[in-house]
Every structure is written in structure tokens, then in C-alpha cells.
Amino acid sequence: MADENDQAEDEIDLTALADGDLVAQMHDDLYDGMADEIAQGTQILLDRGWDAQKTLNEALVEGMRIVGIDFRDGILFVPEVLLSAGAMKAGMAILQPLLSASNASRMGKIIIGTVKGDIHDIGKNLVAMMMEGAGFEVVDLGINQSVEDFLAALEEHQPDILGMSALLTTTMPYMKVVIDTLAEKGLRGDYIVLVGGAPLNEEFSQAIGADAYCRDAASAVEIAVEQMSHRQGSLSAAGC
């Protein structure tokens, strides 16, 4: 009985929290991977008159930013980040229809896939989850993607970013095949190209003509945000 009483006392009534305290609690709940609490907190903010974009940015994206920093710094590990990403998805399930209906702007759109000949996807999946948590719209193509698959997806989804992953040294060169094909078709300048995977490095990224090398999921998000800022700044300057 004592344990049950202690547990009841530890439970937080999210509905009783002021907006600022609720958002802070949601950051903690995201960190701890508490999906039910995130879904409840998201709905409470909406019921209080918050719009979907504000709820996404202040409660969910900011919470996942904190998760990303601690993952980058070695405080959190893959299983814990996957729990946080799952909690994020619980909130996004509520927000996504509202965001779509309002045509709310997202951070950007990214297509991501593991290249042809490679069936490894844990790292790619983690990047996709972290990108979604940062406010990007993510189209995950899966594994073993050919240049034709990438081109078809680019045409269909019109993303800002193309992300490619490889875990095998034998499949790394296929990234260059995709980038060279984009160049041959006059499309290379239309997309930010990010590459990642255990055997890659910055020198390889530069040699194949990618825009950046991402050593892990947290750095991938940081680089994507930075690249999008540069891209939007360049477009704004061109329009002046």
C-alpha cells in the first residue's frame, strides 16, 4: 500500500499546470519517453487555445532539441532516444492533421534512404526520427534504394534535402552515383545532399560532391537546420 500511495503522490496532474510549467513538464516527459503524457499534454495545450504550430515548436521540437544535445554528448543512448522519438510521435499524431489543414510551415522536407546494396537501417531510422522531432517533414524511403528510386521520390515529393545512408564500404560509392546522376540531369543544385554512415567521413563527403557529412543523428539535425537557413537566406537574397 505504501508503494501505491507514493506512486499516486508522484503522479503529476498535467491539467493543473500553468502553460509554462506544462511545457517544461512535457520536455521532461519527452526526455523520459512518456508517450501517454505527451499526447495528453499536447491535447491540453490545444484545448487552451494554442495553435498546432506553437505547440509543435515550443513543447515538442524544443523538447527533442534537448534530447538531441544529450545524445550528441553521450548522456543519452540509442534506446533512450528511440523512446523519446516514440513519445514525440504520440504528440505528432494529434498535431499532424491540424498542421496539414492549416498548411502550417515546417522546418523543411527531407527524403532519406539507405543506398542500393545496403540493408542497414538503424542509423537511418534514428536520423529520420530526430529530423521529425526537429520539425522536418520526413519521407523515409527505406533500404536498398537505387538511383531510380531516389529520382522518383525527389520528383514526387519535391524535398529540400536528400539524405543518404550507407554502413558498408562497398555501398559507399553508390552515393556518388546518385549525386553524379543528379548533376547530369541538371538537378544537383535543387537539393541539399547530406550523407552519413559509420564508414564515411568529411573527406569522402567532399569527394563525392555532397553538401555535408553527418556523423550521427544529432549532428544531422544541426547540419540540416544550418543548411536550410543558408538556403532560405540565399533564396531571399536572390529575390531582392
LUMLO-430780 format. One record per residue: x, y, z of N, C-alpha, C, O in turn; residue in three letters. Coordinates in steps of 0.1 Angstrom, whole numbers, plus 2048, in hexadecimal, padded with zeros to 3 digits. Layout:
<sites>
XYZXYZXYZXYZala/...
</sites>
This chain:
<sites>
8087F480080080080080980D8008058167FAmet/81480C80781C81880882281B7FA8228277F7ala/8268117F382B8147E582081A7DC8238237D5asp/8148157DD80981A7D58068297D98048317D0glu/80782C7E680483A7EA80F8437E580D84E7E1asn/81C83E7E68278467E18268497D28298547CDasp/82283E7CB8208407BC81584A7B98178527B0gln/80A84A7C07FF8537BE8048617C180086B7BAala/80C8637CC8118707CF81B8757C481C8817C2glu/82286C7BE82C8707B48258747A782B87B79Fasp/81986F7A481387279880F88179780A8877A1glu/81288778B80F895789802898782800891777ile/7FA8A07877EE8A47807F18AE7767F28BA779asp/7F28AA7697F68B475F7EC8BF75D7F08CA759leu/7E08BC75F7D58C675D7D68D17677D18DC765thr/7DD8CF7737DE8D977D7EA8E277B7EB8EC782ala/7F28DF7717FE8E776F7FB8F37667F48F275Dleu/8028FF76980190A7608089077538108FD753ala/80690F74980B90B73C81A90973C820900737asp/82291374283091274383590674A83E8FF745gly/82F9027558328F775D82F8EA7558368E0756asp/8248EA74E8208DE74682A8DC73B82D8D0738leu/82E8E67348388E47298458DF72F84B8D6729val/8498E473A8558DF7418548D074585D8C9743ala/8488CD74A8468BF74D8468B674184A8AB741gln/8408BB7368408B372984F8B17248528A771Fmet/8578BB7268658B972386B8AD72B8728A5725his/8688AD73886D8A274086789573C86D88A73Casp/85A89573885388873485888372785A877725asp/85C88C71E86288871186F88271487387770Eleu/87788871D88488372188387572688C86C723tyr/87887272D87686573486E85B72B86C85072Fasp/86A86071F86385771685585471A851848718gly/84E85D72084185A72683685E71C83186A71Cmet/83285571382A85870881C85D70C816866707ala/81685671680885971A8088677207FE86F71Dasp/81286B72781287872D81488372280E88E723glu/81C88071881E88A70D81188C70680D897702ile/80A8817037FD8826FC7F388A7047EC8936FFala/7F38887117EA88F71A7EE89E71A7E58A7719gln/7FA8A171C7FF8AF71D7FC8B67107F88C2710gly/7FE8B07057FC8B66F87ED8BA6F77EA8C56F2thr/7E48B16FA7D68B46FA7D28BF7037C98C7700gln/7D88BF70F7D58CA7197D88D77137D08E1714ile/7E48D870D7E88E57077DF8E96FC7DB8F56FBleu/7DB8E06F47D18E36E97C48E86EF7BE8F16EAleu/7BF8E16F97B38E56FF7B38F27067A98F9707asp/7BF8F77097C190470F7C390F7057C491B708arg/7C290B6F87C29156EE7CF9176E77D191F6DEgly/7D990E6EA7E690E6E37E39096D57DC9006D3trp/7EA90F6CB7E99096BD7F38FE6BC7FC8FD6C4asp/7F18F66B17F98EA6B08088EE6AE8108E76B3ala/80B8F86A68198FC6A38209006B082B8FC6B3gln/8199086B981F90C6C58229006CE82C8FF6D5lys/8188F76CF8198EB6D78258E36D282D8DE6DAthr/8268E16C58318D96C083E8DF6C38478D86C8leu/8408EC6C184D8F36C28518F36D185C8F06D5asn/8488F86DA84C8FB6E884C8EE6F18548ED6F9glu/8438E56EE8428DA6F78498CE6F28508C76F9ala/8488CB6E584E8BE6DF85C8C16D98658BA6DDleu/85D8CA6D086A8CC6C98748D06D48808CB6D3val/8718D96DC87B8DE6E687F8D26F088A8D16F4glu/8758CA6F38788BE6FC8818B56F588B8AF6FBgly/87F8B26E88888A96E08968B06DE89F8A86DCmet/8968BD6DD8A38C36DC8AC8C06E88B88BD6E7arg/8A68C06F48AD8BD7008B28AE7008BD8AB704ile/8A98A56FB8AD8976FA8B88966F08C288E6F3val/8B889D6E58C389C6DB8D08A16E08DA89B6DDgly/8D08AB6E98DC8B06EE8E38A56F88EF8A36F7ile/8DA89F7008E08957098E48897028ED881706asp/8DD8866F78E187A6EF8EF87D6E88F88746E8phe/8F08896E38FD88D6DD90988C6E79148886E4arg/9068906F49108916FE91288470691A88370Fasp/90B87970190D86C70790686A71590986171Cgly/8FC8737188F58717248E98687228E586072Bile/8E38697168D885F7128DE8567088E7859700leu/8D784A7078DC8406FD8D083D6F48C58416F6phe/8D38356E98C98326DF8BB82D6E58B18326E1val/8BB8236EE8AE81E6F38A682A6FA89A82A6F8pro/8AD8327018A683D7078A08486FD89584D6FFglu/8A884A6F38A48546E989884E6E188F8556DDval/8988416DF88D83B6D888083C6E087583E6DBleu/88183B6ED87583D6F687084B6F586484E6F4leu/87A8556F58768636F486F8656E686586D6E5ser/87585F6DC86F8616CE86185B6CE8588606C7ala/85F8506D585184A6D58488536DC83C8546D8gly/84C8596E78438636EE84086F6E58358746E5ala/84A8736DE84887E6D483D87B6CA8358836C7met/83E86F6C583486A6BB82686A6C181C86D6BAlys/8248686CE8178686D48118766D48058786D2ala/81A8806D681588E6D58138926C68098996C3gly/81B88D6BD81A8906AF80D88A6A98078906A0met/80987F6AE7FD8796A97F18826AB7E78816A4ala/7F188A6B67E68936B97E88A06B07DE8A56ABile/7F58A46AF7F78B16A87F78B06997F38BA692leu/7FB8A56937FD8A46857F08A867D7F18AF673gln/7E48A36817D88A76797D68B667A7D18BC670pro/7D98BC6857D78CA6877E18D267F7DE8DC678leu/7ED8CD67F7F88D46777F58D36687F78DD661leu/7F08C86637ED8C66557E18CF6517E18D5646ser/7D78D065A7CB8D76577CE8E66567C88EE64Eala/7D88EB65E7DB8F965E7E68FD6557EA909654ser/7EC8F364E7F78F56458038FC64D80A904647asn/8048F865980F8FE66281D8FB65C81F8EF657ala/82690465C83390265783B8F966183A8FA66Dser/8438F065B84B8E766385A8EC66185C8F5659arg/8638E66688718EA6668768E765887E8EF653met/8708DD6528748D96448708CB64286B8C564Bgly/8738C66368708B863387C8B162F8858B6628lys/87E8A563488989C63188588E62C87C888632ile/88C88A62288A87C61E8978756228A287A621ile/8958696288A186262E8A085362A89584D62Aile/8AB84D6278AB83F6248B98396248C3840623gly/8BA82C6268C78256268C98216178C081C610thr/8D58226128D88216048D88126008D8809608val/8D78105F38D68035EC8E17FA5F18ED7FD5F2lys/8DD7ED5F58E77E35F98E87E36088EF7DA60Dgly/8E27EC60F8E47ED61E8D67EC6248CD7F3621asp/8D67E362E8C97E06358C97E56438C07E164Bile/8D37ED6478D47F16558CB7FE6578CB80764Ehis/8C47FE6618BA80A6638B98106718B1819672asp/8C080A67A8BF8106888C381E6898BC82768Eile/8CF8216838D382F6838CA83867B8C7843680gly/8C68346708BD83C6678AF83E66F8AA84966Flys/8AA83467589E83567C89F84068889684868Aasn/8AA83F68E8AC8496998AD8576948A886069Aleu/8B48596898B58666838A786B67F8A3876681val/89F86267989286667488986A680882874680ala/88A86368B88286669788787469D87F87C6A1met/89487669E8998826A389688E69A89389969Fmet/89688C68D89289768488389A6868808A6686met/87B89068786D89368986B89A6968628A3697glu/8738966A087289D6AD8768AB6AD8728B46B5gly/87F8AF6A38838BC6A187A8C569987D8D1697ala/86F8BF6948658C768C8668C567D85F8CC676gly/86E8BB67986F8B966A8648AF6668608A666Ephe/85F8B065A8578A665486089B64E86889F646glu/85E88F65286888464E86187A646856875649val/86787763A86286C63286D86163287886362Cval/86B85663987584C63B87384163086983A630asp/87C84062787B83761B87F82961F87B81F618leu/88682762A88A81A62E89881662A8A081F628gly/89A8096288A78046258A980161689F80060File/8B57FE6128B87F96048B28015F98AB7FC5F0asn/8B480F5FA8AE8185F18B781B5E58C381F5E6gln/8B28185D98BA81B5CC8B982A5C98B18315CEser/8C182E5BF8C183B5BB8B383E5B58AE84A5B6val/8AD8355AE8A08375A88968395B388C8415B2glu/8978325BF88E8335CA88F8425D08858485D2asp/89C8465D189E8535D789885E5CD8918675D2phe/89B85D5C08968675B78878675B78818725B6leu/88085C5B787285B5B786C8625C48628695C3ala/87285F5CF86E8655DB8708755DB86787C5E1ala/87B8795D687E8875D587388E5CD86E8995D0leu/8708885C186688E5B985888E5BF8518985BEglu/8558845C68478835CC84688C5D883C8925DAglu/85088C5E184E8935EE8548A15EE8518A95F7his/85D8A55E58638B25E48698B75F18658C15F7gln/8738AF5F78788B36048828BE6038868C25F8pro/8868C360E8928CC60F89F8C56108A98C960Basp/89E8B96178AA8B261A8A98A361689F89D617ile/8B489E6108B689060E8C088A6178CB88F617leu/8BC88061F8C587A6298C886C6248BE864622gly/8D58686248D885A6208E185462B8EA85B630met/8DE84762E8E68406388EC8346328E782D629ser/8F88306378FF82463490781F63F90D827646ala/90681264290E80C64D91A803648922800650leu/91980063B9247F863592D80062D929808625leu/93A7FD62D94480362594180061694480860Dthr/93B7F56139387F160692C7F960092B7FA5F3thr/9247FE60891880660391A81560491281D5FEthr/92581960A92782860B92882E5FD9228395FBmet/92F8285F493182F5E79248315DF92383A5D7pro/91982A5E390C82C5DC90783A5DF8FF83F5D7tyr/90B8405EA90684E5ED90B8575E29038605DEmet/9178555DD91C85D5D291485B5C59128645BDlys/91084E5C390884B5B78FB8545B78F78595ADval/8F58555C38E885D5C48EB86C5C28E48725BAval/8F68715C88F987F5C78FD8825B98F988C5B3ile/90587A5B290987C5A58FD87C59B8FC884592asp/8F487359E8E88725958DF87F5978DA88458Dthr/8DE8845A38D78915A58DE89C59D8D88A4597leu/8EC89C59E8F38A65968F18A55878EF8AF580ala/8F18995828EF8965748E189B56F8E08A0564glu/8D789A5788CA89E5748C78AD5788BC8B2576lys/8D18B457C8D08C25808C88C558C8C28D058Egly/8C78BB5958BF8BC5A18C78BE5AE8C18C05B9leu/8D48BD5AD8DC8BC5B98DA8C95C28DA8C85CEarg/8D98D45BC8D78E15C38C98E25CA8C78EB5D2gly/8C08D95C78B38DA5CC8B18D55DA8A88D85E1asp/8BB8CD5DE8BA8C65EB8C78C85F48D28C85EEtyr/8C58C86018D08C760A8D28B860C8C98B060File/8DE8B360A8E18A560B8EA8A26178F58A7618val/8E489A6208EB89662D8EE88762C8E5880628leu/8FA8836318FD87563190287163F90887A646val/90086564290586064F90685165090184A646gly/90C84C65A90E83E65C91C83B662925843660gly/91E83066992A82D67093782E66894083466Eala/93882A65C94582A65594883764F953839649pro/93E84164F94084D64894985765094A85565Cleu/94D86164995486D65095287964894C87963Dasn/95788464D95589164795C89163995789762Fglu/96888B63897088B62C968884621967888615glu/96287862495A87161B94E87961694B87960Aphe/94888061F93C88861C940893612938895608ser/94B89961494F8A460B95389E5FD9508A35F3gln/9598925FD95E88C5F19528885E89548885DCala/9478845EE93C8805E593288B5E29298895DAile/9358975E792D8A25E49208A45EC9178AB5E8gly/92089E5F89158A16029178AF6089228B4608ala/90C8B460E90D8C16159128BF6239198C9628asp/9108B46299158B26369158A463B90D89C636ala/91E8A064491F89364A91989465891D89D660tyr/91188B65C90A88B66990F87E67190C87366Dcys/91788167B91D87568291386E68B91586268Earg/90887468F8FE86D6978F08756958F087F68Fasp/8E687069C8D987569A8D888469F8D188C699ala/8DE8866AB8DD8946B08E489E6A78DF8A96A5ala/8F089A6A28F78A46998EF8A568C8F08B0686ser/8E889B6888E189B67C8D68A667D8D38AE673ala/8CF8A76888C58B168A8CB8BF68A8C68C8684val/8D68C06928DC8CD6928E18D26848DF8DE681glu/8E78C967D8EB8CD66F8DF8D06668E08D965Eile/8D58C86678C98CA65F8C38D86628BF8DF658ala/8C28DC66E8BD8E96728C68F466C8C18FE667val/8D38F266E8DC8FC6698DC8FD65A8DC908654glu/8DB8F26538DA8F26448CE8F963F8CE900635gln/8C28F66468B68FC6428B690B6448B191363Cmet/8BD91064F8BE91E6528C69256468C292F642ser/8D191E6428D99246378D192462B8D192E623his/8C99196288C291861C8B792361B8B5929611arg/8B09246268A592E6278AA93C6268A4945620gln/8B693F62C8BD94C62B8C194F61D8BF95A618gly/8C69456168CA9476088BE94A5FF8BF9525F6ser/8B39426018A79455F98A29525FB89D9595F2leu/8A295760889D96460B8A596F6048A09795FFser/8B396D6058BC9775FF8B99775EF8BA9825E9ala/8B796B5EA8B596B5DB8A89725D78A79775CCala/89F9725E08929785DD8919875DF88898D5DBgly/89C98C5E589C99B5E88A09A35DB8A09AF5DCcys/
</sites>
